Amino acid sequence: MTKESKVYLLNASETMNLLGAEDVHLKILEKHLGTRLVVRGEEMTIMGESPWVEMTESAVKELLGMIRQGHQLTPASVAYVISQVEEGKSQGMADVLSKVIATTHRGRPIKAKTLGQAKYLEALQTHSIVFGIGPAGTGKTYLAVVMAVLALRAKEINRIVLTRPAVEAGEKLGFLPGDLQEKVDPYLRPLYDALYDLLGPETTQRYIEKGTIEIAPLAYMRGRTLDDSFMILDEAQNTTPEQMKMFLTRLGYGSHAVVTGDITQVDLPRGHYSGLKEVQNILKGIPDISFHYFTAADVVRNPLVQKIIQAYEIAEGRPDPDK
């Protein structure tokens, strides 16, 4: 049964944001939902089969809600809203995704880009230890660094400690040329990139020189207790069970720990079991510890990356954990 529905737009600026450059957003809506959209002035007409018209109308209204709360739409954000509408999860999305968490050193607002990211941020605010597990491109490490910087600015902590296992060097960095910083920098570069985006290179380097921010390979965490610190372990799928236990037991009074990783991308030598895989069974259910799982829908890179991840999940027989 065919149906026609109308949605009214407020002004030309809103219309341009909704349609996108060369109507790219309009084309994404039509392609994904199988409807035809016609815009004349500030009136949009949606035509097609009844259920798809209703779904398209829901998607358009969510997108308008985001625009009216200051969002500049992108093809990726339009595709994400469509995916959530198709799964019946879109209600209230505009309110959740409009909240500004922080700003970069250049003044760009930082917001959750998916509902999965919003839930992750909530867990980071309410739990002492948070595990962010999922594919690359979901923002799990970047958002952890954002929360660490906010805690530092609010004087809730005195130090940020960022670490990741240097698997490629077998955690044995002595054979590499240069001092410790030069040896480990290639493995820690993603953490520097996040800090530079938030604080700027000069402020980041000043904090590092003062010891307020510490970036080091996981092997250098042994034997320490870290009070009033925000600890982030990145690429945790490449830890052994012993290394994972060692990191988690560094947690001192007034400290937070975030562990991020992708259990589908383990680079450990053959015969070594991932500490991130094991810890899920050991610690799940303990109060004040949260496990958050990202899916392909949370990938905020090129939309094609979502399709690649989903294709690999199907090929490897791993169902989406949310389904």
VOLO-281228 format. One record per atom (N, C-alpha, C): x, y, z negated; atom name. Coordinates in steps of 0.2 Angstrom, whole numbers, padded with zeros to 4 digits, m for minus. Atoms other than C-alpha are relative to their C-alpha. Example, Ala and Ser with C-alpha at 12.3 -4.5 7.8 and 13.67 -1.06 7.14 Angstrom:
# VOLO-281228
     c1     c2     c3  at
   0004  m0006   0000   N
   0062  m0022  m0039  CA
   0004   0006   0000   C
  m0004  m0006   0001   N
   0068  m0005  m0036  CA
  m0004   0005  m0003   C
END
This chain:
# VOLO-281228
     c1     c2     c3  at
   0004  m0006   0000   N
   0000   0000   0000  CA
   0004   0006   0000   C
  m0004  m0006   0000   N
   0007   0017   0005  CA
  m0002   0005  m0004   C
   0002  m0006   0005   N
   0007   0032  m0006  CA
   0004   0006   0002   C
  m0003  m0007   0000   N
   0012   0050  m0006  CA
   0000   0004  m0006   C
   0000  m0004   0007   N
   0018   0060  m0021  CA
   0004   0006   0001   C
  m0004  m0006   0000   N
   0024   0078  m0023  CA
   0003   0002  m0006   C
  m0004  m0002   0005   N
   0037   0085  m0034  CA
   0002   0008   0001   C
  m0001  m0007  m0001   N
   0039   0104  m0036  CA
   0007   0002  m0003   C
  m0007  m0003   0002   N
   0056   0113  m0037  CA
  m0001   0007  m0002   C
   0001  m0007   0002   N
   0059   0129  m0046  CA
   0003   0005   0004   C
  m0003  m0005  m0004   N
   0071   0138  m0035  CA
   0005  m0003   0005   C
  m0004   0002  m0005   N
   0083   0137  m0020  CA
   0006  m0003  m0003   C
  m0006   0003   0003   N
   0098   0134  m0032  CA
  m0001  m0007  m0002   C
   0002   0007   0003   N
   0089   0119  m0040  CA
   0000  m0005   0006   C
   0001   0004  m0005   N
   0084   0112  m0023  CA
   0007  m0002   0003   C
  m0006   0002  m0003   N
   0102   0113  m0016  CA
   0004  m0005  m0004   C
  m0003   0005   0004   N
   0109   0104  m0031  CA
  m0003  m0007   0000   C
   0003   0006   0000   N
   0096   0091  m0030  CA
   0002  m0004   0007   C
  m0001   0003  m0007   N
   0099   0088  m0011  CA
   0007  m0002   0001   C
  m0007   0001  m0001   N
   0118   0089  m0011  CA
   0002   0003   0006   C
  m0003  m0003  m0007   N
   0129   0095   0003  CA
  m0002  m0005   0005   C
   0002   0003  m0005   N
   0122   0090   0019  CA
  m0005  m0006  m0002   C
   0005   0005   0002   N
   0108   0081   0010  CA
   0002  m0007  m0002   C
  m0003   0006   0001   N
   0119   0068   0004  CA
  m0004  m0004  m0006   C
   0004   0003   0005   N
   0109   0065  m0012  CA
  m0007  m0003   0002   C
   0006   0002  m0003   N
   0093   0064  m0003  CA
   0001  m0006   0004   C
  m0001   0006  m0004   N
   0100   0051   0009  CA
   0001  m0006  m0005   C
  m0001   0005   0004   N
   0106   0041  m0006  CA
  m0007  m0003  m0003   C
   0007   0002   0003   N
   0088   0041  m0014  CA
  m0004  m0004   0005   C
   0004   0003  m0005   N
   0080   0036   0003  CA
   0003  m0007   0001   C
  m0003   0006  m0002   N
   0093   0022   0006  CA
  m0001  m0005  m0006   C
   0001   0005   0005   N
   0092   0014  m0011  CA
  m0007  m0002  m0002   C
   0006   0001   0002   N
   0074   0016  m0014  CA
  m0005  m0001   0005   C
   0004   0001  m0005   N
   0067   0014   0003  CA
  m0006   0004   0001   C
   0005  m0005  m0001   N
   0056   0029   0003  CA
   0003   0006   0005   C
  m0002  m0006  m0004   N
   0056   0045   0014  CA
  m0002   0006  m0004   C
   0001  m0006   0004   N
   0058   0062   0006  CA
   0001   0006   0005   C
   0001  m0006  m0004   N
   0053   0078   0015  CA
   0000   0006  m0005   C
  m0001  m0006   0004   N
   0058   0095   0007  CA
  m0002   0006   0004   C
   0002  m0006  m0004   N
   0049   0111   0013  CA
  m0001   0005  m0005   C
   0000  m0005   0005   N
   0053   0126   0003  CA
   0002  m0003  m0007   C
  m0001   0003   0006   N
   0051   0121  m0015  CA
  m0004  m0005  m0002   C
   0005   0006   0000   N
   0040   0106  m0012  CA
   0003  m0006   0003   C
  m0002   0007  m0002   N
   0046   0088  m0011  CA
  m0005  m0004   0001   C
   0005   0005  m0001   N
   0035   0075  m0003  CA
   0004  m0007   0000   C
  m0003   0007   0000   N
   0039   0057  m0007  CA
  m0005  m0005   0003   C
   0004   0004  m0003   N
   0032   0044   0005  CA
   0003  m0007   0001   C
  m0002   0007   0000   N
   0032   0025   0005  CA
  m0004  m0005  m0003   C
   0004   0005   0004   N
   0026   0009  m0003  CA
  m0001   0003  m0007   C
   0002  m0003   0006   N
   0017   0013  m0019  CA
   0006  m0001  m0006   C
  m0005   0001   0006   N
   0030   0005  m0032  CA
   0006   0004   0001   C
  m0007  m0004  m0002   N
   0045   0013  m0023  CA
  m0001   0007   0000   C
   0001  m0007   0000   N
   0037   0030  m0022  CA
   0000   0002  m0008   C
   0000  m0001   0007   N
   0034   0029  m0041  CA
   0007   0000  m0003   C
  m0007   0000   0002   N
   0052   0024  m0044  CA
   0004   0006   0002   C
  m0003  m0006  m0002   N
   0058   0038  m0033  CA
  m0002   0006  m0003   C
   0002  m0006   0004   N
   0048   0051  m0042  CA
   0003   0000  m0007   C
  m0003   0000   0006   N
   0055   0045  m0058  CA
   0007   0002   0000   C
  m0007  m0002  m0001   N
   0073   0046  m0052  CA
   0000   0008   0002   C
  m0001  m0008  m0001   N
   0070   0064  m0045  CA
  m0002   0004  m0006   C
   0001  m0004   0006   N
   0062   0070  m0061  CA
   0006  m0001  m0005   C
  m0006   0000   0004   N
   0077   0063  m0071  CA
   0005   0004   0003   C
  m0006  m0004  m0003   N
   0089   0071  m0059  CA
  m0002   0008  m0001   C
   0002  m0007   0001   N
   0079   0088  m0060  CA
   0001   0002  m0008   C
  m0001  m0001   0007   N
   0080   0086  m0079  CA
   0007   0001  m0002   C
  m0008  m0001   0001   N
   0099   0085  m0078  CA
   0002   0006   0003   C
  m0002  m0007  m0003   N
   0100   0100  m0067  CA
  m0002   0005  m0004   C
   0003  m0005   0004   N
   0089   0110  m0078  CA
   0004   0001  m0007   C
  m0004   0000   0006   N
   0101   0106  m0092  CA
   0007   0001   0001   C
  m0006  m0002  m0002   N
   0116   0112  m0083  CA
   0005  m0005   0004   C
  m0004   0004  m0004   N
   0122   0097  m0073  CA
   0001   0002   0007   C
  m0001   0000  m0007   N
   0130   0098  m0056  CA
   0000  m0007   0002   C
   0000   0007  m0002   N
   0125   0082  m0048  CA
   0005  m0002   0005   C
  m0005   0003  m0005   N
   0137   0071  m0038  CA
  m0003  m0006   0003   C
   0002   0006  m0003   N
   0134   0056  m0027  CA
   0000  m0006  m0005   C
  m0001   0005   0005   N
   0140   0045  m0041  CA
  m0006   0001  m0006   C
   0005  m0001   0005   N
   0128   0053  m0054  CA
  m0007  m0002   0003   C
   0007   0002  m0003   N
   0113   0051  m0042  CA
  m0001  m0008   0001   C
   0001   0008   0000   N
   0117   0032  m0039  CA
  m0001  m0003  m0007   C
   0000   0002   0007   N
   0119   0030  m0058  CA
  m0007   0000  m0002   C
   0007  m0001   0002   N
   0102   0037  m0061  CA
  m0005  m0005   0003   C
   0004   0005  m0003   N
   0094   0026  m0048  CA
   0001  m0007  m0003   C
  m0001   0006   0003   N
   0102   0011  m0055  CA
  m0004  m0001  m0007   C
   0003   0000   0006   N
   0095   0015  m0072  CA
  m0008   0000   0000   C
   0008   0000  m0002   N
   0077   0019  m0065  CA
  m0002  m0007   0002   C
   0002   0007  m0002   N
   0077   0002  m0057  CA
   0000  m0005  m0005   C
   0000   0004   0005   N
   0081  m0006  m0073  CA
  m0004   0002  m0006   C
   0005  m0003   0005   N
   0068   0004  m0083  CA
   0004   0003  m0006   C
  m0003  m0003   0006   N
   0081   0013  m0094  CA
   0001   0007   0001   C
  m0001  m0007  m0002   N
   0080   0030  m0087  CA
  m0003   0006  m0005   C
   0004  m0004   0004   N
   0068   0038  m0100  CA
   0005   0004  m0005   C
  m0004  m0004   0004   N
   0076   0053  m0109  CA
   0008   0000   0002   C
  m0007   0000  m0002   N
   0092   0051  m0099  CA
   0003   0007   0000   C
  m0003  m0007   0000   N
   0094   0070  m0096  CA
   0002   0003  m0006   C
  m0002  m0003   0006   N
   0094   0074  m0114  CA
   0006  m0003  m0003   C
  m0006   0003   0002   N
   0107   0061  m0118  CA
   0006   0002   0003   C
  m0006  m0002  m0004   N
   0119   0066  m0104  CA
   0001   0007   0000   C
  m0001  m0008   0000   N
   0117   0085  m0107  CA
   0004   0002  m0005   C
  m0004  m0002   0005   N
   0126   0085  m0123  CA
   0007   0001   0001   C
  m0007  m0001  m0001   N
   0143   0093  m0122  CA
   0004  m0002  m0006   C
  m0004   0003   0006   N
   0156   0084  m0133  CA
   0005   0004  m0002   C
  m0006  m0005   0001   N
   0171   0095  m0130  CA
   0001   0003   0006   C
  m0002  m0003  m0006   N
   0179   0105  m0117  CA
   0008  m0001   0001   C
  m0007   0000  m0002   N
   0196   0103  m0108  CA
   0004   0006  m0001   C
  m0004  m0006   0001   N
   0210   0115  m0110  CA
  m0001   0005   0005   C
   0002  m0005  m0005   N
   0204   0123  m0094  CA
  m0008   0002  m0001   C
   0007  m0002   0001   N
   0186   0125  m0101  CA
  m0005  m0004   0003   C
   0005   0004  m0003   N
   0178   0111  m0092  CA
  m0004  m0004  m0005   C
   0003   0004   0005   N
   0164   0103  m0102  CA
   0000  m0007   0001   C
   0000   0007   0000   N
   0165   0085  m0107  CA
  m0006  m0003  m0002   C
   0007   0003   0002   N
   0149   0075  m0107  CA
   0000  m0007   0001   C
   0001   0007  m0002   N
   0144   0057  m0107  CA
  m0003   0000   0007   C
   0002   0000  m0007   N
   0142   0052  m0089  CA
  m0005  m0006   0001   C
   0004   0006  m0001   N
   0132   0036  m0092  CA
  m0003  m0001  m0007   C
   0002   0002   0007   N
   0121   0029  m0106  CA
   0004  m0004  m0004   C
  m0005   0004   0004   N
   0134   0017  m0110  CA
   0005   0004  m0003   C
  m0004  m0005   0003   N
   0146   0031  m0113  CA
  m0003   0003  m0006   C
   0003  m0003   0005   N
   0134   0039  m0124  CA
   0000  m0004  m0006   C
   0000   0005   0006   N
   0132   0024  m0135  CA
   0006  m0001  m0003   C
  m0006   0000   0002   N
   0150   0022  m0136  CA
   0003   0006  m0004   C
  m0002  m0006   0004   N
   0153   0040  m0142  CA
  m0004  m0001  m0007   C
   0004   0000   0006   N
   0139   0037  m0155  CA
   0004  m0005  m0005   C
  m0004   0005   0004   N
   0149   0021  m0161  CA
   0006   0003  m0003   C
  m0006  m0003   0002   N
   0165   0031  m0162  CA
  m0001   0005  m0006   C
   0002  m0005   0005   N
   0156   0044  m0173  CA
  m0002  m0004  m0007   C
   0003   0003   0006   N
   0149   0031  m0185  CA
   0003  m0006  m0003   C
  m0003   0006   0003   N
   0161   0017  m0187  CA
   0008   0001   0000   C
  m0007  m0001   0001   N
   0179   0016  m0193  CA
   0004  m0004   0005   C
  m0003   0003  m0006   N
   0184   0003  m0180  CA
  m0005  m0002   0005   C
   0004   0001  m0006   N
   0177   0002  m0163  CA
   0004  m0003   0006   C
  m0003   0004  m0005   N
   0181  m0010  m0149  CA
  m0004   0002   0007   C
   0003  m0002  m0006   N
   0178  m0003  m0131  CA
   0002  m0005   0005   C
  m0002   0006  m0005   N
   0178  m0018  m0119  CA
  m0004   0001   0007   C
   0004  m0001  m0007   N
   0174  m0016  m0100  CA
   0005   0001   0005   C
  m0004  m0001  m0006   N
   0181  m0013  m0083  CA
   0003   0007   0000   C
  m0003  m0007  m0001   N
   0193   0001  m0078  CA
  m0005   0005   0003   C
   0004  m0006  m0003   N
   0185   0018  m0074  CA
  m0006   0001  m0004   C
   0006  m0001   0004   N
   0172   0017  m0088  CA
   0001   0006  m0005   C
  m0002  m0005   0005   N
   0181   0031  m0098  CA
   0001  m0002  m0007   C
   0000   0003   0007   N
   0183   0020  m0113  CA
   0007   0003  m0004   C
  m0006  m0002   0004   N
   0201   0026  m0117  CA
   0000   0008   0000   C
   0001  m0007  m0001   N
   0198   0044  m0111  CA
  m0004   0003  m0006   C
   0005  m0002   0005   N
   0183   0046  m0123  CA
   0003  m0001  m0007   C
  m0003   0002   0006   N
   0193   0038  m0137  CA
   0005   0006  m0002   C
  m0004  m0005   0001   N
   0206   0051  m0135  CA
  m0003   0007  m0001   C
   0004  m0006   0001   N
   0193   0065  m0134  CA
  m0002   0000  m0008   C
   0002   0001   0007   N
   0186   0059  m0151  CA
   0006   0001  m0005   C
  m0006   0000   0005   N
   0204   0058  m0159  CA
   0002   0008   0000   C
  m0001  m0007   0000   N
   0207   0076  m0153  CA
  m0005   0004  m0004   C
   0005  m0003   0004   N
   0191   0082  m0160  CA
   0001  m0001  m0008   C
  m0002   0001   0007   N
   0195   0074  m0177  CA
   0006   0004  m0003   C
  m0006  m0004   0002   N
   0212   0082  m0177  CA
  m0002   0008  m0001   C
   0001  m0007   0000   N
   0205   0099  m0173  CA
  m0005   0002  m0007   C
   0004  m0001   0005   N
   0192   0097  m0187  CA
   0003  m0001  m0007   C
  m0004   0002   0006   N
   0206   0092  m0199  CA
  m0003  m0006  m0004   C
   0003   0007   0003   N
   0197   0075  m0203  CA
   0006  m0005   0000   C
  m0006   0004   0000   N
   0214   0067  m0199  CA
   0006   0004   0001   C
  m0006  m0003  m0001   N
   0232   0072  m0199  CA
   0004  m0002   0006   C
  m0004   0003  m0005   N
   0239   0062  m0185  CA
  m0004  m0004   0005   C
   0003   0005  m0006   N
   0234   0053  m0168  CA
   0006  m0004   0002   C
  m0005   0005  m0002   N
   0244   0037  m0164  CA
  m0003  m0004   0006   C
   0002   0004  m0006   N
   0242   0030  m0147  CA
   0005  m0005   0002   C
  m0004   0005  m0001   N
   0249   0014  m0142  CA
  m0003  m0005   0005   C
   0002   0005  m0004   N
   0248   0000  m0129  CA
   0006  m0005   0001   C
  m0006   0005  m0001   N
   0258  m0016  m0126  CA
   0003   0001   0007   C
  m0004  m0001  m0007   N
   0272  m0014  m0113  CA
   0001  m0007   0002   C
   0000   0007  m0002   N
   0268  m0031  m0106  CA
   0005  m0001   0006   C
  m0005   0001  m0006   N
   0278  m0028  m0090  CA
   0007   0000  m0002   C
  m0006   0000   0002   N
   0293  m0026  m0100  CA
   0001  m0005  m0006   C
   0000   0005   0005   N
   0289  m0040  m0112  CA
   0001   0002  m0007   C
  m0001  m0003   0007   N
   0289  m0028  m0127  CA
   0008   0000  m0001   C
  m0007   0000   0001   N
   0308  m0029  m0125  CA
   0003   0005   0005   C
  m0001  m0006  m0005   N
   0313  m0012  m0118  CA
   0008   0002   0000   C
  m0007  m0002   0000   N
   0332  m0012  m0122  CA
   0004  m0001   0006   C
  m0004   0000  m0007   N
   0337  m0017  m0104  CA
  m0002   0006   0004   C
   0001  m0005  m0004   N
   0329  m0002  m0097  CA
   0004   0006  m0002   C
  m0004  m0006   0001   N
   0339   0014  m0095  CA
  m0003   0006  m0004   C
   0003  m0006   0004   N
   0337   0030  m0106  CA
  m0002  m0001  m0007   C
   0002   0000   0007   N
   0331   0034  m0123  CA
  m0007  m0004  m0001   C
   0006   0004   0001   N
   0315   0026  m0131  CA
  m0006   0004   0004   C
   0005  m0004  m0003   N
   0304   0040  m0124  CA
   0000  m0002   0008   C
   0000   0002  m0007   N
   0310   0037  m0106  CA
  m0001  m0007   0002   C
   0001   0008  m0002   N
   0309   0018  m0107  CA
  m0008  m0001   0000   C
   0007   0002   0001   N
   0290   0018  m0113  CA
  m0004   0004   0004   C
   0005  m0005  m0004   N
   0283   0033  m0103  CA
  m0004  m0003   0005   C
   0004   0003  m0005   N
   0279   0023  m0088  CA
  m0006  m0004  m0002   C
   0005   0004   0002   N
   0268   0012  m0098  CA
  m0006   0004  m0004   C
   0004  m0004   0004   N
   0260   0026  m0108  CA
  m0003   0006   0003   C
   0002  m0006  m0004   N
   0257   0038  m0094  CA
  m0008   0001   0000   C
   0008  m0002   0000   N
   0237   0036  m0094  CA
  m0002   0004  m0007   C
   0002  m0003   0007   N
   0237   0041  m0113  CA
   0003   0008   0001   C
  m0002  m0007  m0001   N
   0248   0057  m0108  CA
  m0005   0004   0004   C
   0005  m0003  m0005   N
   0236   0061  m0094  CA
  m0006   0002  m0004   C
   0006  m0002   0004   N
   0221   0061  m0106  CA
   0002   0006  m0005   C
  m0002  m0005   0005   N
   0230   0072  m0119  CA
   0001   0007   0004   C
  m0001  m0006  m0004   N
   0236   0084  m0105  CA
  m0007   0003   0002   C
   0007  m0003  m0002   N
   0218   0086  m0099  CA
  m0003   0004  m0006   C
   0003  m0003   0005   N
   0212   0090  m0116  CA
   0003   0006  m0004   C
  m0004  m0005   0004   N
   0226   0100  m0124  CA
   0004   0004   0004   C
  m0005  m0003  m0004   N
   0237   0105  m0110  CA
   0007  m0003  m0001   C
  m0007   0003   0001   N
   0255   0099  m0107  CA
   0004   0004  m0006   C
  m0004  m0004   0005   N
   0263   0113  m0119  CA
  m0003  m0002  m0007   C
   0003   0001   0007   N
   0251   0110  m0134  CA
   0002  m0008  m0001   C
  m0001   0007   0001   N
   0253   0091  m0131  CA
   0007  m0001  m0003   C
  m0007   0001   0001   N
   0272   0092  m0131  CA
   0002   0003  m0007   C
  m0001  m0003   0007   N
   0272   0103  m0147  CA
  m0003  m0005  m0005   C
   0002   0004   0005   N
   0261   0091  m0156  CA
   0004  m0007  m0001   C
  m0004   0006   0000   N
   0272   0076  m0151  CA
   0007   0002  m0004   C
  m0006  m0002   0003   N
   0288   0086  m0157  CA
  m0001   0000  m0007   C
   0001  m0001   0007   N
   0280   0089  m0174  CA
  m0002  m0007  m0003   C
   0002   0006   0002   N
   0274   0071  m0175  CA
  m0007  m0001  m0002   C
   0007   0000   0001   N
   0256   0076  m0176  CA
  m0003  m0005   0005   C
   0002   0005  m0005   N
   0254   0065  m0160  CA
   0005  m0005   0001   C
  m0006   0005  m0001   N
   0264   0049  m0159  CA
  m0003  m0005   0006   C
   0002   0004  m0005   N
   0264   0039  m0143  CA
   0006  m0005   0001   C
  m0006   0005   0000   N
   0274   0022  m0144  CA
  m0003  m0007   0002   C
   0002   0007  m0002   N
   0274   0004  m0138  CA
  m0003  m0003  m0007   C
   0003   0004   0005   N
   0264  m0008  m0149  CA
   0006  m0003  m0005   C
  m0005   0003   0005   N
   0280  m0016  m0156  CA
   0003   0004  m0005   C
  m0003  m0005   0005   N
   0285   0000  m0165  CA
  m0005   0001  m0006   C
   0005  m0001   0005   N
   0269  m0001  m0176  CA
   0001  m0005  m0006   C
  m0001   0005   0005   N
   0275  m0016  m0186  CA
   0003   0003  m0007   C
  m0002  m0001   0007   N
   0277  m0014  m0205  CA
  m0002   0007  m0002   C
   0002  m0007   0002   N
   0268   0003  m0206  CA
  m0007   0000  m0003   C
   0007  m0001   0002   N
   0252   0009  m0215  CA
  m0001   0007   0002   C
   0001  m0007  m0002   N
   0244   0024  m0207  CA
  m0006   0003  m0003   C
   0006  m0004   0003   N
   0233   0035  m0218  CA
  m0002   0006   0004   C
   0003  m0006  m0003   N
   0222   0049  m0212  CA
   0003   0001   0008   C
  m0002   0000  m0007   N
   0226   0044  m0194  CA
  m0006  m0002   0005   C
   0005   0002  m0005   N
   0216   0041  m0178  CA
   0005  m0005   0005   C
  m0004   0005  m0004   N
   0224   0025  m0170  CA
  m0004  m0002   0006   C
   0004   0003  m0006   N
   0220   0020  m0152  CA
   0005  m0005   0003   C
  m0003   0005  m0003   N
   0226   0004  m0145  CA
  m0003  m0001   0007   C
   0003   0000  m0006   N
   0224   0004  m0126  CA
   0003  m0007   0004   C
  m0002   0006  m0003   N
   0226  m0011  m0114  CA
   0000  m0006  m0004   C
   0000   0005   0006   N
   0222  m0022  m0129  CA
  m0001  m0008   0003   C
   0001   0006  m0003   N
   0218  m0037  m0117  CA
   0007  m0004   0000   C
  m0007   0003  m0001   N
   0237  m0039  m0116  CA
   0004  m0001  m0007   C
  m0003   0001   0007   N
   0240  m0041  m0135  CA
  m0001  m0008  m0001   C
   0001   0007   0003   N
   0243  m0058  m0143  CA
  m0005   0000  m0006   C
   0003   0000   0006   N
   0232  m0063  m0157  CA
   0004   0003  m0006   C
  m0004  m0003   0005   N
   0246  m0059  m0169  CA
   0001   0007   0001   C
  m0001  m0007  m0001   N
   0249  m0042  m0161  CA
  m0007   0004  m0002   C
   0007  m0003   0002   N
   0230  m0038  m0163  CA
  m0001   0000  m0007   C
   0001   0000   0007   N
   0230  m0043  m0181  CA
   0005   0005  m0003   C
  m0005  m0004   0002   N
   0246  m0033  m0184  CA
  m0003   0008   0001   C
   0002  m0007  m0002   N
   0238  m0017  m0176  CA
  m0006   0002  m0005   C
   0006  m0002   0004   N
   0221  m0018  m0186  CA
   0002   0000  m0007   C
  m0002   0000   0007   N
   0230  m0021  m0202  CA
   0005   0006  m0002   C
  m0004  m0007   0001   N
   0240  m0004  m0200  CA
  m0005   0005  m0003   C
   0005  m0005   0001   N
   0223   0005  m0204  CA
   0001   0002  m0008   C
   0000  m0002   0007   N
   0225   0015  m0220  CA
  m0006   0004  m0002   C
   0006  m0004   0002   N
   0214   0027  m0230  CA
  m0001   0006   0004   C
   0002  m0006  m0004   N
   0204   0040  m0221  CA
   0002  m0001   0008   C
  m0002   0001  m0007   N
   0209   0032  m0204  CA
  m0005  m0003   0004   C
   0004   0003  m0005   N
   0200   0026  m0188  CA
   0004  m0003   0005   C
  m0004   0004  m0005   N
   0205   0013  m0175  CA
  m0005  m0001   0006   C
   0004   0002  m0006   N
   0199   0011  m0157  CA
   0004  m0004   0004   C
  m0004   0005  m0004   N
   0204  m0004  m0147  CA
  m0004   0000   0007   C
   0003   0000  m0007   N
   0201  m0003  m0128  CA
   0003  m0005   0004   C
  m0003   0005  m0004   N
   0203  m0016  m0115  CA
  m0005  m0003   0005   C
   0004   0003  m0005   N
   0197  m0026  m0100  CA
   0002  m0008  m0001   C
  m0002   0007   0001   N
   0196  m0045  m0104  CA
   0001  m0004   0007   C
   0000   0003  m0007   N
   0195  m0049  m0085  CA
   0007   0002   0003   C
  m0007  m0002  m0002   N
   0213  m0041  m0083  CA
   0006  m0001  m0004   C
  m0005   0002   0005   N
   0224  m0051  m0094  CA
   0007  m0001   0004   C
  m0007   0001  m0003   N
   0243  m0049  m0089  CA
   0005  m0004  m0004   C
  m0005   0004   0004   N
   0250  m0060  m0102  CA
   0003  m0006   0003   C
  m0003   0006  m0004   N
   0262  m0074  m0097  CA
  m0005  m0006  m0001   C
   0004   0006   0000   N
   0254  m0091  m0094  CA
   0001  m0004  m0007   C
  m0001   0003   0006   N
   0250  m0100  m0110  CA
  m0001   0004  m0006   C
   0001  m0004   0005   N
   0247  m0085  m0120  CA
  m0007   0003   0000   C
   0008  m0002   0001   N
   0229  m0081  m0127  CA
   0000   0007  m0002   C
   0001  m0007   0001   N
   0223  m0063  m0127  CA
  m0003   0001  m0007   C
   0003  m0002   0006   N
   0220  m0056  m0144  CA
  m0006   0004   0000   C
   0006  m0004   0000   N
   0206  m0045  m0138  CA
  m0006  m0005   0001   C
   0006   0005  m0001   N
   0196  m0061  m0132  CA
  m0001  m0003  m0007   C
   0001   0003   0006   N
   0199  m0069  m0149  CA
  m0003   0004  m0006   C
   0003  m0005   0005   N
   0195  m0054  m0160  CA
  m0007   0000   0000   C
   0008   0000   0000   N
   0177  m0054  m0154  CA
  m0003  m0005  m0004   C
   0003   0005   0004   N
   0173  m0070  m0162  CA
   0002   0001  m0008   C
  m0002  m0001   0007   N
   0183  m0066  m0178  CA
  m0003   0005  m0004   C
   0002  m0006   0003   N
   0177  m0049  m0182  CA
  m0008   0002   0001   C
   0007  m0002  m0001   N
   0159  m0048  m0175  CA
  m0004  m0001  m0006   C
   0005   0001   0006   N
   0146  m0045  m0188  CA
   0003   0004  m0006   C
  m0003  m0003   0006   N
   0158  m0036  m0200  CA
  m0003   0007   0000   C
   0002  m0007   0000   N
   0150  m0019  m0206  CA
   0006   0005   0001   C
  m0005  m0006  m0002   N
   0159  m0003  m0200  CA
   0005  m0002   0006   C
  m0004   0001  m0006   N
   0166  m0012  m0185  CA
  m0005  m0001   0006   C
   0005   0000  m0006   N
   0157  m0010  m0168  CA
   0004  m0002   0006   C
  m0003   0002  m0006   N
   0160  m0019  m0152  CA
  m0005   0003   0005   C
   0004  m0003  m0005   N
   0154  m0009  m0137  CA
   0002  m0003   0007   C
  m0002   0004  m0006   N
   0153  m0018  m0120  CA
  m0002   0005   0006   C
   0001  m0004  m0006   N
   0154  m0007  m0104  CA
  m0002  m0005   0006   C
   0002   0004  m0006   N
   0147  m0014  m0087  CA
   0002   0004   0006   C
  m0002  m0003  m0006   N
   0150  m0010  m0069  CA
  m0004   0007   0001   C
   0005  m0006   0000   N
   0135   0003  m0071  CA
   0004   0006  m0003   C
  m0004  m0005   0003   N
   0147   0013  m0082  CA
   0006   0003   0003   C
  m0006  m0002  m0004   N
   0161   0015  m0069  CA
  m0002   0007   0003   C
   0001  m0006  m0003   N
   0163   0033  m0065  CA
   0005   0002   0005   C
  m0005  m0002  m0006   N
   0175   0032  m0051  CA
  m0005  m0001   0006   C
   0004   0001  m0006   N
   0170   0030  m0033  CA
  m0005  m0006  m0001   C
   0005   0005   0001   N
   0153   0021  m0032  CA
   0002  m0007   0003   C
  m0002   0007  m0003   N
   0161   0007  m0021  CA
   0004  m0004  m0006   C
  m0003   0004   0005   N
   0171   0002  m0037  CA
  m0005  m0004  m0004   C
   0005   0004   0003   N
   0155  m0003  m0045  CA
  m0002  m0007   0004   C
   0002   0006  m0004   N
   0151  m0015  m0031  CA
   0006  m0005   0000   C
  m0006   0005   0000   N
   0169  m0022  m0031  CA
   0000  m0004  m0007   C
   0000   0003   0007   N
   0167  m0026  m0050  CA
  m0005  m0005   0000   C
   0006   0005   0000   N
   0150  m0034  m0048  CA
   0001  m0006   0005   C
  m0002   0005  m0005   N
   0156  m0044  m0033  CA
   0005  m0005  m0003   C
  m0004   0004   0004   N
   0170  m0051  m0044  CA
  m0003  m0004  m0005   C
   0003   0004   0005   N
   0159  m0055  m0058  CA
  m0004  m0005   0002   C
   0004   0006  m0003   N
   0147  m0065  m0047  CA
   0005  m0005   0002   C
  m0004   0005  m0002   N
   0162  m0074  m0039  CA
   0003  m0004  m0005   C
  m0004   0003   0006   N
   0170  m0078  m0056  CA
  m0005  m0003  m0005   C
   0005   0003   0004   N
   0153  m0083  m0063  CA
  m0001   0003  m0007   C
   0001  m0003   0007   N
   0153  m0070  m0077  CA
  m0006   0005   0001   C
   0006  m0004  m0001   N
   0135  m0063  m0079  CA
   0001   0007  m0004   C
   0000  m0006   0004   N
   0133  m0045  m0085  CA
  m0002  m0001  m0007   C
   0002   0001   0007   N
   0133  m0045  m0104  CA
  m0006   0004  m0002   C
   0006  m0003   0001   N
   0118  m0033  m0104  CA
  m0006  m0004   0002   C
   0006   0004  m0003   N
   0107  m0046  m0095  CA
   0000  m0007  m0003   C
END
